[in-house]
Amino acid sequence: QAQLVESGGGLVQAGGSLRLSCAASGRTSAIGWFRQAPGKEREFVATITRGGTATYYADSVKGRFTISRDNVKNTVYLQMSILKPEDTAVYYCAATSKFYSTDQRDYNLWGQGTQVTVSS
């Protein structure tokens, strides 16, 4: 069965950087990153097309986060820089059959999440 496994979360100081990984098994798909902070709804962060030729970011992370993929390793990365306390959340990667999507309803396979905590 296909699965996604996130890793790389942890505690980092504001202004620091962290790289999350999403290791995928099964077919290559467009991948999205989402996050959910305490007391808030899950929100879109970034997405990358199956071939890695196009990316899209939420305004809140644009210019600070970079999504990329290595299709040989079947891994998608989220490089997070200039981290802010408001970036604190559980980060999830998910797969969609669409070319790309910012809507979590289009994703049908999810990882377990990895905690990112940004201290001030």
N, C-alpha and C positions, 0 to 999 in steps of 0.2 A: 504494500500500500504506500502511496506517495505520502511524504511528510516533509515538514519544514521545521528546522531547529535553529532558534536564535541563540546567539552567544555574544559576549563582549560587553555586556552591561556591567555597571559598577558605580562607584562613587568617584566623583571628580569635582574639582573646584570650579567655580564660575570663571569663564574665560578659557577653560581648558578644552581638551579634545578627547574624543572617544570614537572608536570604530566598532560598529556592530556588524555581525555576520549572520547571514541566513543561509544555512546549508540545506539544499533541496535534494530530494530523491524523486525519481519519476521524470515525467516529461518536462521539458523546458517551457516555462510560462512567463508572462509578464508578472512582475512582482511589485507589490506595494508595501510600504512601511506605514504603520499606524501607531498611535500612542494613546494611552489613557492615563490621565492624571487623577489623583484622588478627588472624588466628588464631581468629576467632569465626564462628559461623553467621550467615547473614543473618536479620535479625529485623524484625518488624513495627514500624512507627513510628506511622502514622496513615492513616486512610482517610476519604473523603468520597463521599457518594452522588452519583449522576448529576446530580440537580437541586440539589445543595448543601444539602439540607434537614437532613442528619444527618451527624455526624462521630463518629469514635471514635479514641481514642489509647491507645498503650501507656502503662502506668503510669509508666515511666521518663521520659516526656516530658510527661505530662499537667500542665497549668498553665504550661508553658514554651513549648511548640510550638503553633502554630495552623495548621490546614489550611483552605484556602479555594479557591474557584474563580471564574473569570470565564468563563461559557459563551459570551459573545459573542466573546471572544478565544480561547476553547477552551484555556485555560491554568489549571493548578492550581498553587497556591502552598503552600509550607511556610515559615511564618514561625517562625524559631527564635530564642528569647531565653534569656537567662541560660545561655548555653552552658557546658558543662563539658568537660574533657578527654576524658571517657568518651563524649562525643558524636562524637568523631573516627571517621569511617567514610566509605566510599563510599555515597552516598545514591542510591537508585534510585526512580523512579516506575514504576508499572505499572497496567494497565487490566484490569478484570474485568467480566464480563457479569452478575455477581451484584449485588444491591442494594448490598452492601458486603461486605468480607471482611477478616479479619485473617490469613488463611492464604495464604501465597504460592503454594500449589498451585492456588488459584482464579484466579490471574492468568495470562493468556496472551499479554500484550504488555508488553514491558519496554523502558525506555530504557537508555542506555549507562552511566549513572551519573555522578555528579559528586562530587568529593572535597571533604570538609569536614574541616578540621584545626583543632582548638581547642588553643591553647597555654596553658600554665599560668604 
